[in-house]
Amino acid sequence: MKKAEVWRKLAGLFIILLTLGSPGKVWAVQECSLLQILVDEKQIVSYIKCGSTVNSADAQVSQYPCENVEIIQPGDITVHTVILMDNSLSISESNRENIKNILRQYVQELPENETVSLAVFGEDIQFLAEKSQDKEEMVRMIDEIGFQNQDTYLTDYLFEAVEKIENDPAYTRFIVISDGVDNKAIGITKEELVSKLKETPRPVYTIGHVYKDNSDELKNMFALSRATGGKELLIEDYEDTSMIVNEIHDFSHIYSVRMDVPENVMDGGSRHILMNLHTDDGDMEVTGEVSMPFTLAQEEPEPEPTPEPTPGPTLAPTASPTQEPVSVPEPSNKNIGVEKTAGIIVLIIAAGFLVFYQKKNKGKSDKKARKAKAPVPARPEVQEIGPQDRPEEDVTTILGGRYLLVLRDRSNPDRIFRYPMDGHVIVGRNIDMVQIPVDYNLTVSGQHCEFYIKNNRFFIRDMNSANHTYLEGGVVNGEREIISGSIVRLGEVEFSVEFMPI
């Protein structure tokens, strides 16, 4: 028995030594996390929380490497903090002054690289300051905040605030001070708010307090912090509220990684990005997803070349048949022969052009006549593919110019793909072999389907995909005609389709 206990201790010591021997490998994933990512013009801007010093980085979008990858250190990052304070009577009297003291100390200690937007909310929301660094003015506003007998609509106003700053390239975060989040039946639910925060990642710091039986509401609110990489703070856990200020003022582990968007992915679609961070504790990988900019360059029509003159002697312009004859000096005998020759050549060229033009017009007329007399073949019967019969006249006719194929993911409408219909547009998961890569769902085949134009109409064709292509609920076998507004499903991914003239 003693021998077995010795072996267990030795095994445990061996595991500890292995863990200590490779700390970078064990803790790399846990120590770095993506807080915020967006595209500012043609540059990807990301903010990462990392427990180790980041020295440099490599990055790629899909399989395309990014150029000019730059690391911005914590002290050089521009910060925009949005403070949303609940001023309803659900804030207990004992905590109202505590909350004001937290806010006063916070704005008084603002660093030079941080601005603050301050709002109070209940049944409505009122912004007292926006992107301000005026410490004295904000302290005055905090002193004057009153508490009202009103309901609290935190999810509605946090959702609205996230939409308001979603294109802000600064490191933007929220500090929410409330007694919790209700999961109400009307308005924005907590699930919808969490979904919005996933689409527009922003850290949410939550400061809560105990009020009656609000444990479930506090759990819902603190879950926002856990989902976004923020911090959850309960006032009752701190004897000194200045410790809360220190917690939310700490930016020492926030880095910004910026890089140029590869030209190959500037198609408006949503793409995965991989960042390999080179830190003091080894290499660490961080992944995310962001919508690419759309910079389709429209081709200008080339000017028609001016027909070059037919080679021959230099001649004066031939007078129009309707023009009156013009008197000219009588030529000398020396030039009479040359002028006669020139006149003959002009007449021959004009006659040649006239004969050619008449034959060409006659050929077109004969062709139209033959086409009119020829029997029109019956259109092959099309298999029913939708819940309703499509009217015979419901076809898409191209009037000229170029068209843009637009695919919008119906489960995530912000995920949009665009590509010009200059030829066959292939959609699939293999980013090296398609024009529109749908690489986020395994039910999509490498080359799943293709869109193309034929006989002035749009068509879709399945490319022997494993999970089939569906148009309006019916399986696409071979090719099927498609129009704007159609619904197409590739495996489990459903798109609405639009053809836009460009």
C-alpha positions in Angstrom: 0.0 0.0 0.0 2.8 2.4 0.9 4.6 1.5 -2.4 1.5 2.4 -4.4 1.2 5.7 -2.6 4.8 6.5 -3.4 4.2 5.8 -7.1 1.2 8.0 -7.2 3.2 10.9 -5.7 6.0 10.4 -8.2 3.5 10.4 -11.1 2.0 13.6 -9.8 5.4 15.2 -9.5 6.3 14.1 -13.0 3.1 15.7 -14.4 3.8 19.0 -12.6 7.4 19.0 -14.0 6.0 18.5 -17.5 3.5 21.3 -17.1 6.2 23.7 -15.8 8.5 22.7 -18.6 6.2 24.1 -21.3 4.2 27.0 -19.8 3.8 28.8 -23.2 2.1 25.8 -24.7 -0.2 25.2 -21.8 -1.4 28.7 -21.2 -1.1 30.3 -24.6 -4.8 29.9 -25.6 -6.0 31.1 -22.1 -3.8 34.2 -22.0 -4.8 35.9 -25.3 -8.3 36.7 -26.4 -9.9 38.9 -29.0 -11.9 41.8 -27.6 -12.8 43.8 -30.7 -12.2 43.7 -34.5 -13.4 45.8 -37.4 -12.3 47.2 -40.8 -11.4 50.8 -41.0 -11.2 51.7 -44.8 -8.6 49.1 -46.0 -7.1 48.3 -42.7 -8.1 45.6 -40.2 -8.0 46.9 -36.6 -8.1 44.4 -33.7 -7.8 44.8 -30.0 -6.4 41.8 -28.0 -6.1 41.1 -24.3 -2.9 39.3 -23.7 -1.2 38.5 -20.4 2.3 38.4 -22.0 4.1 41.3 -23.7 3.4 41.2 -27.5 6.5 42.1 -29.6 5.3 41.4 -33.2 2.7 39.5 -35.1 1.9 37.8 -38.4 -1.6 37.6 -39.8 -3.6 36.2 -42.6 -7.2 36.5 -43.9 -8.3 33.1 -45.2 -5.1 31.9 -46.8 -3.9 35.3 -47.9 -1.1 36.9 -45.8 -1.6 40.5 -44.5 1.0 43.2 -45.2 2.2 45.9 -42.8 1.2 44.2 -39.6 1.7 46.7 -36.7 1.5 46.3 -32.9 0.2 49.2 -30.9 1.3 49.0 -27.2 -1.2 49.5 -24.4 -0.1 53.0 -23.5 -0.6 54.2 -27.1 -4.1 52.9 -27.6 -7.0 55.4 -28.0 -9.8 54.4 -25.7 -13.5 55.3 -25.8 -15.5 54.3 -22.7 -19.3 54.4 -22.7 -20.8 54.5 -19.2 -24.4 53.6 -18.9 -25.8 54.2 -15.4 -29.2 53.0 -14.2 -30.8 56.0 -12.3 -34.0 54.2 -11.3 -35.1 53.7 -7.7 -34.0 50.0 -8.0 -30.5 51.4 -7.1 -30.6 51.2 -3.3 -30.1 54.3 -1.3 -27.0 52.9 0.4 -25.4 52.4 -3.1 -26.4 55.6 -4.8 -23.6 57.6 -3.3 -21.2 54.7 -3.7 -21.9 54.6 -7.5 -21.4 58.4 -7.8 -18.1 58.1 -5.9 -17.0 55.4 -8.3 -17.8 57.6 -11.3 -16.3 60.8 -9.8 -13.0 59.0 -9.1 -13.1 57.4 -12.6 -13.4 60.6 -14.6 -10.9 62.5 -12.4 -8.2 59.8 -13.2 -8.8 59.8 -16.9 -5.6 59.3 -18.9 -4.9 61.5 -21.9 -5.7 58.7 -24.4 -9.2 58.1 -23.1 -12.6 59.8 -23.7 -15.8 59.2 -21.9 -19.5 59.1 -23.0 -21.8 59.3 -20.0 -25.5 58.4 -20.1 -28.2 57.6 -17.5 -31.1 55.3 -18.4 -34.4 53.9 -17.2 -37.5 54.1 -19.4 -35.5 56.3 -21.7 -31.8 57.2 -22.1 -30.1 60.6 -21.8 -26.5 61.2 -22.8 -24.9 63.8 -20.5 -21.5 63.8 -22.3 -20.1 62.3 -25.5 -16.4 61.6 -26.1 -15.5 64.1 -23.4 -12.3 64.7 -21.5 -13.6 67.6 -19.5 -13.2 66.2 -16.0 -14.7 69.1 -14.0 -17.8 69.2 -16.2 -18.4 65.5 -15.9 -18.0 65.6 -12.1 -20.6 68.4 -12.0 -23.0 66.2 -14.2 -22.5 63.2 -11.9 -23.3 65.3 -8.8 -26.6 66.4 -10.4 -27.8 62.9 -11.3 -31.1 62.2 -9.7 -32.9 58.8 -9.3 -36.4 58.3 -10.8 -39.3 56.0 -10.1 -39.2 54.2 -13.5 -38.7 50.8 -15.2 -35.3 49.9 -16.5 -34.7 49.0 -20.2 -31.0 48.0 -20.1 -31.1 45.6 -23.0 -32.8 48.1 -25.3 -30.4 50.9 -24.6 -27.2 48.8 -24.5 -28.2 47.4 -27.9 -28.8 50.9 -29.2 -25.5 52.1 -27.9 -23.6 49.1 -29.5 -25.1 50.0 -32.9 -24.1 53.7 -32.4 -20.4 52.9 -32.0 -20.0 49.8 -34.1 -17.8 51.6 -36.7 -15.7 53.5 -34.1 -12.0 52.5 -34.8 -11.0 53.3 -31.2 -10.9 50.7 -28.5 -14.5 51.0 -27.4 -15.9 49.4 -24.3 -19.0 49.7 -22.0 -19.3 50.1 -18.3 -22.8 49.2 -17.2 -24.0 50.1 -13.6 -27.3 48.5 -12.7 -29.0 46.0 -10.4 -29.3 43.4 -13.3 -30.9 42.5 -16.6 -34.5 41.3 -16.9 -35.3 38.8 -19.6 -38.5 40.5 -20.8 -41.0 39.4 -23.4 -41.1 42.6 -25.3 -38.3 44.8 -26.7 -34.7 43.5 -27.0 -34.2 40.3 -25.1 -30.9 39.3 -23.4 -30.4 36.6 -26.1 -30.7 39.3 -28.9 -28.3 41.5 -27.0 -25.7 38.7 -26.7 -26.1 38.0 -30.4 -25.5 41.6 -31.2 -22.4 41.7 -29.0 -21.1 38.7 -30.9 -21.6 40.4 -34.2 -20.0 43.7 -32.9 -17.5 42.5 -30.2 -17.1 45.1 -27.5 -16.0 44.4 -23.9 -18.8 45.1 -21.3 -17.7 45.8 -17.7 -20.6 45.3 -15.4 -20.9 46.9 -11.9 -23.9 45.4 -10.0 -25.2 45.5 -6.4 -27.6 43.4 -4.4 -31.2 44.7 -4.3 -34.0 42.6 -2.9 -34.0 39.2 -4.7 -32.1 40.1 -7.8 -29.7 37.2 -8.1 -31.0 36.0 -11.4 -30.9 39.5 -12.9 -27.3 39.9 -11.7 -26.4 36.6 -13.3 -27.9 37.8 -16.6 -25.9 41.0 -16.4 -22.6 39.5 -15.4 -23.0 37.0 -18.3 -22.5 39.9 -20.7 -19.1 40.5 -19.2 -18.1 36.8 -19.5 -19.3 36.7 -23.1 -17.4 39.8 -24.2 -14.1 39.7 -22.3 -15.0 42.4 -19.8 -15.1 42.3 -16.0 -17.9 41.6 -13.6 -17.8 43.5 -10.3 -20.2 43.4 -7.3 -20.1 46.5 -5.1 -20.8 44.4 -1.9 -17.5 42.5 -2.5 -15.4 45.6 -2.0 -14.9 47.5 1.2 -13.2 50.3 -0.7 -14.9 51.4 -3.9 -11.6 52.8 -5.2 -10.6 49.2 -5.8 -13.4 49.0 -8.4 -12.0 52.1 -10.1 -8.6 50.5 -10.3 -10.1 47.3 -11.9 -11.9 49.2 -14.7 -9.0 51.6 -15.3 -6.5 48.9 -16.1 -5.5 48.8 -19.8 -2.1 47.3 -19.2 -2.8 44.1 -21.1 -4.7 45.6 -24.1 -2.8 45.6 -27.5 -3.9 46.7 -30.9 -2.9 44.7 -34.0 -3.4 46.5 -37.3 -2.8 45.2 -40.8 -3.7 45.9 -44.4 -6.6 44.0 -46.0 -5.3 41.6 -48.8 -6.6 42.7 -52.1 -7.8 39.2 -52.9 -10.5 39.3 -50.2 -12.0 42.8 -50.8 -15.3 41.3 -51.9 -17.6 42.4 -49.0 -17.8 38.9 -47.6 -17.2 37.8 -44.0 -13.8 36.2 -43.6 -11.8 34.4 -40.9 -8.6 36.1 -39.7 -5.7 34.3 -37.9 -3.2 36.3 -35.9 0.0 34.7 -34.7 1.4 36.8 -31.8 5.1 36.6 -30.9 5.3 37.3 -27.2 7.8 37.0 -24.4 6.2 33.6 -23.5 6.2 32.2 -27.0 3.9 32.3 -30.0 0.1 32.6 -29.4 -2.7 32.3 -31.9 -5.9 34.5 -31.9 -8.7 34.0 -34.4 -11.7 36.1 -35.3 -14.2 36.9 -38.1 -14.7 40.3 -39.8 -16.6 41.6 -42.9 -14.2 42.7 -45.6 -14.5 46.0 -47.5 -16.0 45.9 -50.9 -13.9 47.7 -53.5 -15.1 46.3 -56.9 -13.6 48.5 -59.5 -16.1 49.1 -62.3 -14.5 48.8 -65.6 -14.9 51.9 -67.8 -16.0 51.1 -71.3 -13.2 51.5 -73.7 -13.7 54.2 -76.3 -14.4 52.9 -79.8 -11.3 53.2 -82.0 -11.5 55.8 -84.7 -11.4 54.0 -88.1 -8.2 54.7 -89.9 -8.5 56.2 -93.4 -8.2 53.8 -96.3 -4.6 53.9 -97.6 -4.3 55.9 -100.8 -3.3 59.2 -102.2 -4.2 62.3 -100.1 -7.5 63.6 -101.4 -9.8 66.6 -100.8 -13.1 65.7 -99.0 -15.9 64.6 -101.3 -18.7 67.1 -101.5 -22.1 66.0 -100.1 -24.8 65.3 -102.9 -26.9 68.1 -101.5 -24.2 70.8 -101.5 -24.1 73.4 -104.3 -21.1 73.2 -106.6 -18.3 75.4 -105.5 -16.4 77.5 -108.0 -12.7 76.6 -108.0 -9.8 78.1 -110.0 -9.2 76.2 -113.2 -6.3 73.8 -112.7 -3.2 74.0 -114.7 -2.6 71.4 -117.5 0.2 70.0 -115.4 -2.1 68.7 -112.6 -5.1 67.7 -114.7 -3.9 64.1 -115.0 -3.3 63.7 -111.3 -6.7 65.1 -110.4 -8.5 62.9 -112.8 -6.8 59.8 -111.4 -7.6 60.9 -107.8 -11.3 61.4 -108.8 -11.5 58.0 -110.3 -10.0 56.4 -107.1 -12.5 58.3 -104.9 -15.5 57.1 -107.1 -14.2 53.5 -106.9 -13.8 53.5 -103.1 -17.3 55.1 -102.6 -18.9 52.5 -104.9 -17.2 49.7 -103.0 -18.5 51.0 -99.7 -22.0 51.3 -101.1 -22.1 47.8 -102.5 -20.7 46.4 -99.2 -23.3 48.3 -97.1 -26.2 47.1 -99.3 -25.1 43.5 -99.1 -24.8 43.7 -95.3 -28.2 45.1 -94.8 -29.7 42.6 -97.2 -28.0 39.8 -95.3 -29.5 41.1 -92.0 -33.0 41.4 -93.6 -32.8 37.8 -95.0 -31.6 36.5 -91.6 -34.6 38.2 -89.8 -37.0 36.9 -92.4 -35.6 33.3 -92.0 -35.8 33.6 -88.3 -39.4 34.9 -88.4 -40.5 32.0 -90.8 -38.6 29.3 -88.9 -40.8 27.3 -86.4 -40.1 28.1 -82.8 -39.1 25.0 -80.9 -41.2 24.2 -77.8 -39.6 25.2 -74.5 -38.6 22.0 -72.5 -40.8 21.4 -69.5 -39.2 22.6 -66.3 -39.5 20.5 -63.1 -41.5 22.2 -60.3 -39.0 23.5 -57.8 -41.1 25.9 -55.6 -44.3 25.9 -53.6 -46.1 28.0 -56.2 -46.2 28.0 -60.0 -44.0 30.6 -61.5 -45.8 32.7 -64.1 -44.5 32.4 -67.7 -43.6 36.1 -67.9 -41.6 36.0 -64.7 -38.2 35.9 -66.2 -35.2 38.2 -65.8 -34.2 40.0 -68.9 -30.8 41.8 -69.1 -31.2 45.1 -70.7 -27.5 45.6 -71.1 -24.4 46.4 -68.9 -22.9 44.4 -66.1 -24.6 42.7 -63.1 -23.5 42.0 -59.5 -24.5 38.7 -57.8 -25.4 39.4 -54.1 -25.8 36.5 -51.7 -27.1 37.3 -48.2 -27.0 34.7 -45.4 -30.5 34.5 -44.1 -29.5 33.3 -40.6 -26.9 36.2 -40.4 -28.1 39.1 -42.7 -24.8 41.0 -42.0 -22.9 38.3 -43.8 -23.1 39.4 -47.5 -21.1 38.2 -50.5 -20.9 40.1 -53.8 -19.3 39.2 -57.1 -19.7 40.6 -60.7 -21.5 38.3 -63.2 -18.8 38.7 -65.8 -18.6 34.9 -66.2 -19.5 31.8 -64.2 -19.5 32.6 -60.5 -18.7 29.4 -58.4 -19.7 29.2 -54.8 -18.2 26.8 -52.3 -15.9 26.0 -49.4 -12.6 25.7 -51.2 -11.4 29.3 -51.2 -8.7 28.4 -53.9 -11.3 27.2 -56.5 -14.3 29.5 -56.1 -15.2 33.2 -56.6 -17.4 33.3 -53.5 -16.0 31.3 -50.6 -18.5 30.0 -48.0 -15.9 28.5 -45.6 -17.8 28.6 -42.3 -20.1 25.6 -42.7 -18.9 22.0 -43.4 -22.2 21.1 -45.2 -21.0 23.3 -48.2 -18.9 21.4 -50.7 -15.6 22.6 -52.1 -17.3 23.7 -55.4 -21.0 23.6 -54.5 -22.8 25.4 -57.3 -22.4 28.1 -59.9 -24.3 31.1 -61.2 -24.1 32.3 -64.8 -25.9 34.2 -67.6 -27.4 32.5 -70.6 -29.7 33.8 -73.3 -30.2 37.0 -71.3 -31.4 35.2 -68.2 -29.7 34.1 -64.9 -29.2 30.4 -64.1 -27.9 28.3 -61.2 -26.3 24.8 -61.6 -25.4 22.3 -58.9 -21.8 21.0 -59.2 -22.4 17.5 -57.8 -22.3 18.7 -54.2 -22.6 16.2 -51.4 -25.5 18.0 -49.7 -27.3 19.3 -52.8 -28.4 22.8 -53.9 -32.0 23.9 -53.3 -33.9 26.6 -55.1 -37.1 27.7 -53.4 -37.1 24.4 -51.4 -36.6 22.1 -54.4 -33.5 20.2 -55.3 -31.6 21.6 -58.3 -30.8 18.9 -60.8 -28.8 20.2 -63.7 -29.5 23.9 -64.3 -32.4 26.0 -63.2 -33.4 29.6 -64.0 -33.2 32.0 -61.1 -34.4 35.5 -60.5 -33.8 38.3 -57.9 -35.5 37.5 -54.6 -35.0 33.8 -54.9 -34.0 31.7 -51.9 -31.1 29.3 -52.4 -29.8 26.7 -49.9 -26.4 25.1 -50.1 -26.3 22.2 -47.6 -27.5 23.9 -44.4 -26.7 27.5 -45.4 -29.6 29.5 -46.9 -29.1 32.7 -49.0 -31.4 35.3 -50.5 -30.2 36.1 -54.0 -30.2 39.4 -55.8 -28.8 40.5 -59.2 -27.9 44.2 -59.2 -26.9 46.2 -62.3 -23.5 47.9 -61.9 
